[in-house]
Amino acid sequence: MRRGFDLYLLLTILFSIPLMGPLFMPGYFWNAHDARHNVFFILELDRSIKDGILYPRWSPDFAFGYGYPFFNIYGPFPSYLGEIFHLLGFDIPTSVKIVFGLSILASGLAMFLFLRRMVGSGAAFLGAMVYLYAPYHIFDLYVRAALAEAVSLAFIPLVFWGVYESVERPRWNALAGTAFAYALLMVTSNLVALVVTPILAVYLLLLAGLRAYEELPRERFSPLYGLMAFGEFLHAALPPSFGLLLGLALSAFFWLPAFVEFRYVRTDQWMGGYYRYWDHFVYFFQLFSPRWGFGISEAGPDDKLGFQLGIVPFGLTILSLAAIPRLKGKIKAQAFFFLTITVLTVFLTLQASMPLWEKVAFVRFAQFPWRWLIIPIFSMAFLSSLVLAEVRDRPVLALLFGLLVLAGSYPYIKAEPGKPPEGGVSLAGLMRFQRTSNEMTGCTAWVKEIPSWSPFADLHIAGIEVKTRIDYTSIPTDTQISTLEWHTASELFGYLTEREPFTVTLNLFYYPGWTAYLLEKEDDKYRVVGKLPVMPEDGPLGRVTVSVPKGLHYVLVRFEDTPVRKLACAITWASLALILGVWIGIRGAQRLCCVSPPT
């Protein structure tokens, strides 16, 4: 059934605009935690795309120019969104701000559409307002500038909505929608996807169980009753499960290599020191403290930032406890589910949950205890909507509640202005930024000493273009070698040597995918003669080394897909073909059904 004009949908859009206020201010909030990261992620992506690499798994300028497989292990979708706007003519900081703005609009609309299906438009508007103006959401936007997490908030409601629709009205559109929403969540933030997935699985099982209970006859138990119940449960659970599996297949190009090849990057600098999770538990009073700031999370209760749940969202959640007993059926069961999730995930932010952090690996996926607050803002939005679930066609009341939510969080809607990094949005700026955040310098597993500078950094600071990665300091004086072509993920060089064996060292961190080919030149064209062994050097930097034969030859060193990356891409293409094929088949069948028989 088609819906007419929905006033509350329009209100959700309009009320998202105040949250975008800091984005309309001149400049960029450079001092936010990840503000510079977002800009330089897009800078690296842009360099590779303009070099002809549509999905660059290797970022050539990270780690002071030694390179890092950033987009092989980090969700690329937000950076691609920013790159689209950059290619349209916006500078990179403005492109980041546009993506933040779109994430605000999309998250509010997604929450509204999910809730409207169950509690009506007025209540859905209230839930969307709580989702938008939850302090943790504002914290993500303007204190942390956590672009991936902010964008992921748009997909969390869509995935839950897709699962709900696939159980209630299983059809191909619902399954495909679930698949795309889950895939986009995965390629936006694999960390958020890991945190959300177990909760989503329990939600699916709950809905399937409720659906099976509805379908079973209300008669006394018989020997076949259990079998019938299991059959109905499977009938309800299979469609959303297939949708989620299809989402995994769609996003396999990213998560499968990330999962398999993550062990080839160093993570020790992100496990100790500042990143010790036991230093970042939230104190109970902080959940209700109005304190706000732009500092960083620190050990102890004196963090110069806010971890509050929000007085209005919390108050509405408490009010929902009075509304829940009046609810019936599935919505009541879901209310208890989201209430339980709220309590459990808030508990995981507290020191009392330390035993769970020590013993349950899933809990540690969040890295910092306060990161679990991303779940309560969703579950509390659901619960808050229940306050108006039984009140229909009361727009003034819904508007008043919405204004109350906005007023409660309005003092926090601000960004801290700051100056751009020295060197601006450039490779020189990137080098200086990396030097000031050395614990963030990513390295591959073969790197024994994390670099704090490099010869490339000196060149970039001086404004000199880097045109080779060959380490000429390791080349003997009786050997000639010269770079003929250089790109962000490849280099072609020629050499003449009488030494054998002879090894060429390149200033690139070794990582699976680096491949070398021996070439011959005929009529100004290069022909592949064979492959050459590529190994990590036995040194502090674990750089790429290529063993070459003596004589006059040409060598192409290139970063390529490993077998697991090729398999992952094949899975993604196959799943896309399946979705398209089924859709074409359904459309064709519908047209045949509409054809009138000949008279």
Secondary structure in CASP SS format (residue, H / E / C, confidence):
PFRMAT SS
TARGET T0000
AUTHOR 0000-0000-0000
METHOD secondary structure of the structure
MODEL  1
M C 1.00
R C 1.00
R C 1.00
G C 1.00
F C 1.00
D C 1.00
L H 1.00
Y H 1.00
L H 1.00
L H 1.00
L H 1.00
T H 1.00
I H 1.00
L H 1.00
F H 1.00
S H 1.00
I C 1.00
P H 1.00
L H 1.00
M H 1.00
G H 1.00
P H 1.00
L H 1.00
F H 1.00
M C 1.00
P C 1.00
G C 1.00
Y C 1.00
F C 1.00
W C 1.00
N C 1.00
A C 1.00
H C 1.00
D C 1.00
A H 1.00
R H 1.00
H H 1.00
N H 1.00
V H 1.00
F H 1.00
F H 1.00
I H 1.00
L H 1.00
E H 1.00
L H 1.00
D H 1.00
R H 1.00
S H 1.00
I H 1.00
K C 1.00
D C 1.00
G C 1.00
I C 1.00
L C 1.00
Y C 1.00
P C 1.00
R C 1.00
W C 1.00
S E 1.00
P C 1.00
D C 1.00
F C 1.00
A H 1.00
F H 1.00
G H 1.00
Y C 1.00
G C 1.00
Y E 1.00
P C 1.00
F H 1.00
F H 1.00
N H 1.00
I H 1.00
Y C 1.00
G C 1.00
P C 1.00
F H 1.00
P H 1.00
S H 1.00
Y H 1.00
L H 1.00
G H 1.00
E H 1.00
I H 1.00
F H 1.00
H H 1.00
L H 1.00
L C 1.00
G C 1.00
F C 1.00
D C 1.00
I H 1.00
P H 1.00
T H 1.00
S H 1.00
V H 1.00
K H 1.00
I H 1.00
V H 1.00
F H 1.00
G H 1.00
L H 1.00
S H 1.00
I H 1.00
L H 1.00
A H 1.00
S H 1.00
G H 1.00
L H 1.00
A H 1.00
M H 1.00
F H 1.00
L H 1.00
F H 1.00
L H 1.00
R H 1.00
R H 1.00
M H 1.00
V H 1.00
G C 1.00
S H 1.00
G H 1.00
A H 1.00
A H 1.00
F H 1.00
L H 1.00
G H 1.00
A H 1.00
M H 1.00
V H 1.00
Y H 1.00
L H 1.00
Y H 1.00
A C 1.00
P H 1.00
Y H 1.00
H H 1.00
I H 1.00
F H 1.00
D H 1.00
L H 1.00
Y H 1.00
V H 1.00
R C 1.00
A C 1.00
A C 1.00
L H 1.00
A H 1.00
E H 1.00
A H 1.00
V H 1.00
S H 1.00
L H 1.00
A H 1.00
F H 1.00
I H 1.00
P H 1.00
L H 1.00
V H 1.00
F H 1.00
W H 1.00
G H 1.00
V H 1.00
Y H 1.00
E H 1.00
S H 1.00
V H 1.00
E H 1.00
R C 1.00
P C 1.00
R C 1.00
W H 1.00
N H 1.00
A H 1.00
L H 1.00
A H 1.00
G H 1.00
T H 1.00
A H 1.00
F H 1.00
A H 1.00
Y H 1.00
A H 1.00
L H 1.00
L H 1.00
M H 1.00
V H 1.00
T H 1.00
S C 1.00
N H 1.00
L H 1.00
V H 1.00
A H 1.00
L H 1.00
V H 1.00
V H 1.00
T H 1.00
P H 1.00
I H 1.00
L H 1.00
A H 1.00
V H 1.00
Y H 1.00
L H 1.00
L H 1.00
L H 1.00
L H 1.00
A H 1.00
G H 1.00
L H 1.00
R H 1.00
A H 1.00
Y H 1.00
E H 1.00
E H 1.00
L C 1.00
P C 1.00
R C 1.00
E C 1.00
R C 1.00
F C 1.00
S C 1.00
P C 1.00
L C 1.00
Y H 1.00
G H 1.00
L H 1.00
M H 1.00
A H 1.00
F H 1.00
G H 1.00
E H 1.00
F H 1.00
L H 1.00
H H 1.00
A H 1.00
A H 1.00
L H 1.00
P H 1.00
P H 1.00
S H 1.00
F H 1.00
G H 1.00
L H 1.00
L H 1.00
L H 1.00
G H 1.00
L H 1.00
A H 1.00
L H 1.00
S C 1.00
A H 1.00
F H 1.00
F H 1.00
W H 1.00
L H 1.00
P H 1.00
A H 1.00
F H 1.00
V H 1.00
E H 1.00
F H 1.00
R H 1.00
Y H 1.00
V E 1.00
R C 1.00
T C 1.00
D H 1.00
Q H 1.00
W H 1.00
M C 1.00
G C 1.00
G H 1.00
Y H 1.00
Y H 1.00
R C 1.00
Y H 1.00
W H 1.00
D H 1.00
H C 1.00
F C 1.00
V E 1.00
Y C 1.00
F H 1.00
F H 1.00
Q H 1.00
L H 1.00
F C 1.00
S C 1.00
P C 1.00
R C 1.00
W C 1.00
G C 1.00
F C 1.00
G C 1.00
I C 1.00
S C 1.00
E C 1.00
A C 1.00
G C 1.00
P C 1.00
D C 1.00
D C 1.00
K C 1.00
L C 1.00
G C 1.00
F C 1.00
Q C 1.00
L C 1.00
G C 1.00
I H 1.00
V H 1.00
P H 1.00
F H 1.00
G H 1.00
L H 1.00
T H 1.00
I H 1.00
L H 1.00
S H 1.00
L H 1.00
A H 1.00
A H 1.00
I H 1.00
P H 1.00
R H 1.00
L C 1.00
K C 1.00
G H 1.00
K H 1.00
I H 1.00
K H 1.00
A H 1.00
Q H 1.00
A H 1.00
F H 1.00
F H 1.00
F H 1.00
L H 1.00
T H 1.00
I H 1.00
T H 1.00
V H 1.00
L H 1.00
T H 1.00
V H 1.00
F H 1.00
L C 1.00
T C 1.00
L E 1.00
Q H 1.00
A H 1.00
S H 1.00
M H 1.00
P H 1.00
L H 1.00
W H 1.00
E H 1.00
K H 1.00
V C 1.00
A H 1.00
F H 1.00
V H 1.00
R H 1.00
F C 1.00
A C 1.00
Q C 1.00
F C 1.00
P H 1.00
W H 1.00
R H 1.00
W H 1.00
L H 1.00
I H 1.00
I H 1.00
P H 1.00
I H 1.00
F H 1.00
S H 1.00
M H 1.00
A H 1.00
F H 1.00
L H 1.00
S H 1.00
S H 1.00
L H 1.00
V H 1.00
L H 1.00
A C 1.00
E C 1.00
V C 1.00
R C 1.00
D C 1.00
R C 1.00
P H 1.00
V H 1.00
L H 1.00
A H 1.00
L H 1.00
L H 1.00
F H 1.00
G H 1.00
L H 1.00
L H 1.00
V H 1.00
L H 1.00
A H 1.00
G H 1.00
S H 1.00
Y H 1.00
P H 1.00
Y H 1.00
I C 1.00
K C 1.00
A C 1.00
E C 1.00
P C 1.00
G C 1.00
K C 1.00
P C 1.00
P C 1.00
E C 1.00
G C 1.00
G C 1.00
V C 1.00
S C 1.00
L H 1.00
A H 1.00
G H 1.00
L H 1.00
M H 1.00
R H 1.00
F H 1.00
Q H 1.00
R H 1.00
T H 1.00
S C 1.00
N H 1.00
E H 1.00
M H 1.00
T C 1.00
G C 1.00
C C 1.00
T E 1.00
A C 1.00
W C 1.00
V C 1.00
K C 1.00
E C 1.00
I C 1.00
P C 1.00
S C 1.00
W C 1.00
S C 1.00
P H 1.00
F H 1.00
A H 1.00
D H 1.00
L H 1.00
H H 1.00
I H 1.00
A C 1.00
G C 1.00
I C 1.00
E C 1.00
V C 1.00
K C 1.00
T C 1.00
R C 1.00
I E 1.00
D C 1.00
Y H 1.00
T H 1.00
S H 1.00
I C 1.00
P C 1.00
T C 1.00
D C 1.00
T C 1.00
Q E 1.00
I E 1.00
S E 1.00
T E 1.00
L E 1.00
E E 1.00
W E 1.00
H E 1.00
T C 1.00
A C 1.00
S E 1.00
E E 1.00
L E 1.00
F E 1.00
G E 1.00
Y E 1.00
L E 1.00
T E 1.00
E C 1.00
R C 1.00
E C 1.00
P C 1.00
F E 1.00
T E 1.00
V E 1.00
T E 1.00
L E 1.00
N E 1.00
L E 1.00
F E 1.00
Y C 1.00
Y C 1.00
P C 1.00
G C 1.00
W E 1.00
T E 1.00
A E 1.00
Y E 1.00
L E 1.00
L E 1.00
E E 1.00
K E 1.00
E E 1.00
D C 1.00
D C 1.00
K E 1.00
Y E 1.00
R E 1.00
V E 1.00
V E 1.00
G E 1.00
K E 1.00
L E 1.00
P C 1.00
V E 1.00
M E 1.00
P E 1.00
E C 1.00
D C 1.00
G C 1.00
P C 1.00
L C 1.00
G C 1.00
R E 1.00
V E 1.00
T E 1.00
V E 1.00
S E 1.00
V E 1.00
P C 1.00
K C 1.00
G E 1.00
L E 1.00
H E 1.00
Y E 1.00
V E 1.00
L E 1.00
V E 1.00
R E 1.00
F E 1.00
E C 1.00
D C 1.00
T C 1.00
P H 1.00
V H 1.00
R H 1.00
K H 1.00
L H 1.00
A H 1.00
C H 1.00
A H 1.00
I H 1.00
T H 1.00
W H 1.00
A H 1.00
S H 1.00
L H 1.00
A H 1.00
L H 1.00
I H 1.00
L H 1.00
G H 1.00
V H 1.00
W H 1.00
I H 1.00
G H 1.00
I H 1.00
R H 1.00
G H 1.00
A H 1.00
Q H 1.00
R H 1.00
L H 1.00
C H 1.00
C H 1.00
V C 1.00
S C 1.00
P C 1.00
P C 1.00
T C 1.00
END
